[in-house]
């Protein structure tokens, strides 16, 4: 029996490797069904209709504050939290440290 070196065994394994590509032509709807994902289209339609109703009601009052409340249920506080999250994430991504206490402007 002949013994193989470690390098020869790696080459033998590499020769046995096979790459297979499979192309499947399907619509997003067919892919969703195949993966067993739920159909959220009816929910999305209801949410869009509700959002449109709220926006229309706010526009009818011609009150900017009512429009902002309809679009941002948490008001400015939610926007400030989101903005703080973005700044902290950017700071962390660039190697900086996130501030523990963020001073509130003008208060």
C-alpha positions, 0 to 999 in steps of 0.5 A, a space after each residue: 500500500 502506498 501512503 499519501 502525504 497530507 497535501 495529496 489527500 487535500 487534492 484528492 478531496 478537492 477533485 471530488 468536490 462538485 458545485 451545482 447551481 439550480 435556477 428556479 423561475 417563480 414569482 414572489 407570490 410562488 416563492 412565498 407559498 413555497 417557503 410557507 410564509 403568510 400572505 400579508 397583503 390583506 393586512 397591508 391593505 387594511 393598514 394602508 386604508 387606516 393610514 389614509 383615513 387618519 391622514 385625510 382626517 388630519 388634513 380635513 382639520 387643517 391642524 398641523 399638530 393633528 397631522 403630526 399626531 396621526 403620522 407620529 403617534 408618540 409625537 416628537 418624543 418618538 422621533 427624538 428616540 429614533 434620532 438618538 438611536 441613529 446617532 448612537 449607532 453611528 457613533 458605535 460603528 465609527 468606534 466612538 462610545 455612546 453617550 450615557 446621558 444626552 442633554 435635551 436641547 432648550 430645556 
